[in-house]
Amino acid sequence: MDVIFNLVSKFWRYKLFPYALFIIIWIAANYISLPSGITLSLIDRNIIGIPVAFLFTLIIIWMQKVPITPKGRVGLIFAIRAETDLLRKKVSSDIVATTRESLKQTPSSYPIHVIELDDARSNKILDPTAAEQIRIKCRAHIVIYGEAKSRHDQGKEYYVLKLDGVITHAPIPLETSHALAAEMKDLLPLKEKIEHDNEISGFEITSLQMGESIKYVIATAALLTGDGLLAVGLLENIYNNRTQISKYRSIKSIKKLMRMTPLRLGDAYAFMSRVSYSKWESSRDLNDLREAISWIEKNRKISRESLEYLLLKAIEAFALNNNIQSSKHYISKCQAKYLSNPSWRYSAAFLSAIEGDIDKALDYYNSLQPLETSHILPFQVEGFIDWALSKEPTCNELNFCLGYLNDQLKGDTRSAIKYFNIYLNGKNRDPNNSKRSIKYSEDYVRKHMK
């Protein structure tokens, strides 16, 4: 019986084993000698033997199935082979299990599901190609594979980990993908040497580093592919654990993790701010704008005062607080820090128009000519001015702004003529600061109406 058990435990993972088992059981049912006093016909033997053989075959086939990442979760596979059963248990309990528990505590939009492959499957994962194949089969996103050995060096005994990893993500530029892979290898504890006499502390540090680095790598991949909430959840978790991590900052990769996490978290906050602002551009629901500002303020707490932050604060001052002076204050800071950037000039022109000084707005617009402007920005500005005009329909100067945008930046002559005519037929708040803009509009309409 022990011989049979050992054979089954050795070969049950082979693809052909279930079918071989069916034949063996079927043959045994037909030819095995029964205890004295029990007689069964060949038909009776098959009536019993075939279902039993079929049942055992199905059980083995089911046991051979690779574990699958549940839908809506991020899959992480550990495929670490070990040269001894004892070392295998240490890796499983001190690294995989600890990492699994660490990742369970992570608040995110998608929980991380950890899969630990058995020895037989881990022994087949020897290179990135094999790792990618098992990743696809398990519907996972990241695979940590490699080996654990026990070695002697200078009279001491060590556990040696030699690991590698692959990660998947939605299509991104090849250069970016290579950079992500390089960053993953810099941060993960892929080559570790743990002294036997200090194994508890050694495995604890390795597990901590493994868990935090995996969160970072998954978060970065999520951010690159547009899943900002997942990125924020993971990066905030690492950032909140920085006190615990900082105890080991003498380790080069942990030091880099601590340096990169605030930067990447700032990127994630800025990304979510852009997503919310884009929603506001479509909905014009002020709650979406408030959300965009909330995200950018989180960014500001861990990053420098960016142009994006200053522009959104200027919009907040105008759109939510009706405070033009505060809005101008933020635009002045943009001018002082980001003189060559064209974005703030649109806002400065808008605020000048709101105050009735449309000739000053024209100066800001003219200053855009030598600067390279994103082709999307004029459309965004036009949408904002349309919204502002719907709120303040008596601000005739905004019609000039729309005319100029369509003329100089969009090349839409028909719309430019329409808005310049509306402007010329309307009333300006300050005639003394409208002379050049009126002439500009009259000359444009006259030239294009011939």
ChimeraX attribute file (.defattr): number of C-alpha atoms within 10 A of each C-alpha:
attribute: neighborCount
match mode: 1-to-1
recipient: residues
	/A:1	6
	/A:2	7
	/A:3	8
	/A:4	9
	/A:5	9
	/A:6	10
	/A:7	11
	/A:8	13
	/A:9	10
	/A:10	11
	/A:11	13
	/A:12	17
	/A:13	17
	/A:14	12
	/A:15	12
	/A:16	11
	/A:17	17
	/A:18	23
	/A:19	16
	/A:20	13
	/A:21	18
	/A:22	21
	/A:23	16
	/A:24	13
	/A:25	20
	/A:26	21
	/A:27	15
	/A:28	14
	/A:29	21
	/A:30	19
	/A:31	11
	/A:32	11
	/A:33	10
	/A:34	10
	/A:35	7
	/A:36	6
	/A:37	5
	/A:38	7
	/A:39	11
	/A:40	10
	/A:41	9
	/A:42	11
	/A:43	10
	/A:44	12
	/A:45	17
	/A:46	17
	/A:47	12
	/A:48	13
	/A:49	19
	/A:50	18
	/A:51	14
	/A:52	16
	/A:53	23
	/A:54	17
	/A:55	13
	/A:56	17
	/A:57	20
	/A:58	15
	/A:59	12
	/A:60	18
	/A:61	18
	/A:62	11
	/A:63	12
	/A:64	15
	/A:65	11
	/A:66	14
	/A:67	16
	/A:68	15
	/A:69	21
	/A:70	14
	/A:71	9
	/A:72	11
	/A:73	16
	/A:74	19
	/A:75	23
	/A:76	24
	/A:77	26
	/A:78	21
	/A:79	29
	/A:80	28
	/A:81	27
	/A:82	21
	/A:83	12
	/A:84	12
	/A:85	11
	/A:86	10
	/A:87	16
	/A:88	19
	/A:89	13
	/A:90	19
	/A:91	22
	/A:92	17
	/A:93	14
	/A:94	18
	/A:95	21
	/A:96	23
	/A:97	16
	/A:98	20
	/A:99	22
	/A:100	19
	/A:101	12
	/A:102	16
	/A:103	20
	/A:104	14
	/A:105	11
	/A:106	18
	/A:107	16
	/A:108	18
	/A:109	17
	/A:110	16
	/A:111	18
	/A:112	24
	/A:113	19
	/A:114	23
	/A:115	20
	/A:116	18
	/A:117	19
	/A:118	14
	/A:119	15
	/A:120	14
	/A:121	15
	/A:122	21
	/A:123	16
	/A:124	13
	/A:125	23
	/A:126	16
	/A:127	13
	/A:128	15
	/A:129	11
	/A:130	14
	/A:131	25
	/A:132	20
	/A:133	12
	/A:134	22
	/A:135	22
	/A:136	14
	/A:137	14
	/A:138	19
	/A:139	20
	/A:140	25
	/A:141	22
	/A:142	24
	/A:143	25
	/A:144	21
	/A:145	25
	/A:146	23
	/A:147	22
	/A:148	22
	/A:149	16
	/A:150	17
	/A:151	13
	/A:152	12
	/A:153	8
	/A:154	5
	/A:155	6
	/A:156	10
	/A:157	15
	/A:158	19
	/A:159	20
	/A:160	17
	/A:161	22
	/A:162	15
	/A:163	20
	/A:164	22
	/A:165	21
	/A:166	19
	/A:167	21
	/A:168	17
	/A:169	15
	/A:170	11
	/A:171	9
	/A:172	11
	/A:173	10
	/A:174	9
	/A:175	8
	/A:176	12
	/A:177	18
	/A:178	11
	/A:179	11
	/A:180	18
	/A:181	16
	/A:182	11
	/A:183	18
	/A:184	22
	/A:185	18
	/A:186	16
	/A:187	21
	/A:188	25
	/A:189	23
	/A:190	19
	/A:191	14
	/A:192	17
	/A:193	20
	/A:194	19
	/A:195	20
	/A:196	15
	/A:197	11
	/A:198	10
	/A:199	16
	/A:200	13
	/A:201	12
	/A:202	17
	/A:203	22
	/A:204	15
	/A:205	19
	/A:206	21
	/A:207	22
	/A:208	20
	/A:209	23
	/A:210	23
	/A:211	21
	/A:212	26
	/A:213	24
	/A:214	21
	/A:215	23
	/A:216	27
	/A:217	23
	/A:218	26
	/A:219	27
	/A:220	28
	/A:221	23
	/A:222	21
	/A:223	22
	/A:224	20
	/A:225	14
	/A:226	16
	/A:227	17
	/A:228	22
	/A:229	19
	/A:230	24
	/A:231	31
	/A:232	26
	/A:233	19
	/A:234	27
	/A:235	29
	/A:236	23
	/A:237	19
	/A:238	24
	/A:239	16
	/A:240	10
	/A:241	13
	/A:242	16
	/A:243	11
	/A:244	11
	/A:245	19
	/A:246	14
	/A:247	11
	/A:248	15
	/A:249	16
	/A:250	9
	/A:251	12
	/A:252	11
	/A:253	19
	/A:254	25
	/A:255	15
	/A:256	14
	/A:257	24
	/A:258	19
	/A:259	12
	/A:260	13
	/A:261	20
	/A:262	19
	/A:263	14
	/A:264	19
	/A:265	27
	/A:266	24
	/A:267	20
	/A:268	31
	/A:269	24
	/A:270	24
	/A:271	23
	/A:272	26
	/A:273	28
	/A:274	19
	/A:275	18
	/A:276	20
	/A:277	22
	/A:278	16
	/A:279	17
	/A:280	18
	/A:281	17
	/A:282	10
	/A:283	12
	/A:284	15
	/A:285	11
	/A:286	15
	/A:287	14
	/A:288	20
	/A:289	24
	/A:290	18
	/A:291	19
	/A:292	25
	/A:293	23
	/A:294	16
	/A:295	22
	/A:296	28
	/A:297	20
	/A:298	16
	/A:299	25
	/A:300	18
	/A:301	11
	/A:302	13
	/A:303	15
	/A:304	10
	/A:305	16
	/A:306	15
	/A:307	19
	/A:308	17
	/A:309	21
	/A:310	21
	/A:311	19
	/A:312	22
	/A:313	21
	/A:314	27
	/A:315	24
	/A:316	20
	/A:317	19
	/A:318	18
	/A:319	17
	/A:320	14
	/A:321	11
	/A:322	12
	/A:323	14
	/A:324	17
	/A:325	13
	/A:326	17
	/A:327	24
	/A:328	19
	/A:329	15
	/A:330	22
	/A:331	27
	/A:332	17
	/A:333	16
	/A:334	25
	/A:335	18
	/A:336	10
	/A:337	13
	/A:338	15
	/A:339	13
	/A:340	14
	/A:341	15
	/A:342	21
	/A:343	22
	/A:344	24
	/A:345	22
	/A:346	21
	/A:347	21
	/A:348	24
	/A:349	23
	/A:350	26
	/A:351	23
	/A:352	21
	/A:353	26
	/A:354	20
	/A:355	15
	/A:356	22
	/A:357	22
	/A:358	31
	/A:359	23
	/A:360	20
	/A:361	29
	/A:362	21
	/A:363	15
	/A:364	20
	/A:365	21
	/A:366	14
	/A:367	12
	/A:368	18
	/A:369	12
	/A:370	8
	/A:371	10
	/A:372	10
	/A:373	14
	/A:374	10
	/A:375	10
	/A:376	9
	/A:377	14
	/A:378	19
	/A:379	15
	/A:380	13
	/A:381	18
	/A:382	19
	/A:383	16
	/A:384	16
	/A:385	18
	/A:386	16
	/A:387	15
	/A:388	17
	/A:389	17
	/A:390	11
	/A:391	11
	/A:392	12
	/A:393	13
	/A:394	13
	/A:395	20
	/A:396	23
	/A:397	31
	/A:398	28
	/A:399	24
	/A:400	26
	/A:401	27
	/A:402	22
	/A:403	27
	/A:404	27
	/A:405	22
	/A:406	22
	/A:407	19
	/A:408	16
	/A:409	17
	/A:410	17
	/A:411	12
	/A:412	14
	/A:413	16
	/A:414	14
	/A:415	17
	/A:416	26
	/A:417	22
	/A:418	16
	/A:419	24
	/A:420	26
	/A:421	18
	/A:422	16
	/A:423	24
	/A:424	19
	/A:425	10
	/A:426	14
	/A:427	13
	/A:428	20
	/A:429	18
	/A:430	14
	/A:431	13
	/A:432	12
	/A:433	17
	/A:434	21
	/A:435	12
	/A:436	15
	/A:437	24
	/A:438	19
	/A:439	12
	/A:440	16
	/A:441	21
	/A:442	16
	/A:443	11
	/A:444	19
	/A:445	20
	/A:446	10
	/A:447	9
	/A:448	11
	/A:449	8
	/A:450	5
